[in-house]
Amino acid sequence: MTELSATEAARRFSDLLDAVEHRGESFVISRQGTPVAVVGPAKPRSGRALKRYLNDHPPDEAWAQDLRELRAVLLMEDPRRQTDP
């Protein structure tokens, strides 16, 4: 993995992204010799993780009722009414 200073990475950012996108390269970005970040290809995303999460966490059946009860106790404020003195 190639190491670049933050200054060098900033100067060559477009080239760095091209290398990541087209060649799958990764880079360590350092500041004053200390590694602070890794820039590399993003992981491919699909809806599988979200679907798995939703299957593992079914909706709370009481939520709709709780929401109705909360709305019933709220006083609706008239936006035309000024409250400033």
C-alpha positions in Angstrom: 0.0 0.0 0.0 1.4 3.4 -1.0 1.9 6.0 1.7 1.3 9.7 0.9 1.5 12.8 3.0 -1.7 14.7 3.4 -0.2 17.5 1.3 0.7 15.1 -1.5 -2.7 13.5 -1.4 -4.4 16.9 -1.6 -2.3 17.9 -4.6 -2.9 14.7 -6.4 -6.4 13.9 -5.2 -7.9 13.4 -8.6 -5.1 11.0 -9.6 -5.5 9.2 -6.3 -9.2 8.7 -6.9 -8.5 7.5 -10.4 -6.1 4.9 -9.1 -8.6 3.7 -6.5 -11.5 3.6 -9.0 -9.8 2.1 -12.0 -7.0 -0.1 -10.5 -8.3 -0.9 -7.1 -5.3 0.7 -5.3 -5.3 1.8 -1.7 -3.3 4.5 -0.1 -2.3 5.4 3.5 -2.5 9.1 4.1 -0.1 10.4 6.8 0.3 13.7 8.6 3.8 14.5 10.0 4.7 10.8 9.4 1.8 9.4 11.3 -0.8 7.4 9.4 -4.2 9.0 9.8 -6.4 7.5 7.1 -6.7 4.8 4.4 -8.2 5.6 1.0 -9.3 2.6 -1.0 -12.1 1.1 -3.0 -15.6 1.3 -1.4 -17.2 -2.0 -0.5 -20.0 -2.9 -2.9 -23.4 -2.3 -1.4 -26.7 -4.2 -1.8 -29.9 -4.2 0.1 -29.1 -7.5 1.8 -27.7 -6.0 5.0 -30.8 -3.8 5.3 -33.2 -6.6 4.6 -31.4 -8.8 7.2 -31.6 -6.1 9.8 -35.3 -5.5 9.1 -36.0 -9.3 9.3 -34.0 -9.5 12.6 -35.9 -6.4 14.1 -39.6 -6.6 13.3 -41.7 -3.4 13.8 -43.0 -2.7 17.2 -46.7 -3.2 17.1 -47.4 -0.8 19.9 -45.5 2.1 18.2 -48.5 3.3 16.1 -50.7 3.4 19.2 -48.0 5.2 21.2 -47.8 7.8 18.4 -51.6 8.3 18.3 -51.6 8.8 22.1 -48.7 11.3 21.9 -50.4 13.3 19.2 -53.6 13.4 21.2 -52.0 15.2 24.1 -50.1 17.8 22.0 -51.5 21.2 21.6 -51.3 22.3 18.0 -49.9 25.8 17.8 -51.4 28.3 15.3 -48.4 29.6 13.2 -50.3 32.9 12.6 -50.3 33.6 16.3 -47.3 35.7 17.5 -46.0 34.8 20.9 -43.3 37.5 21.0 -44.3 40.6 23.0 
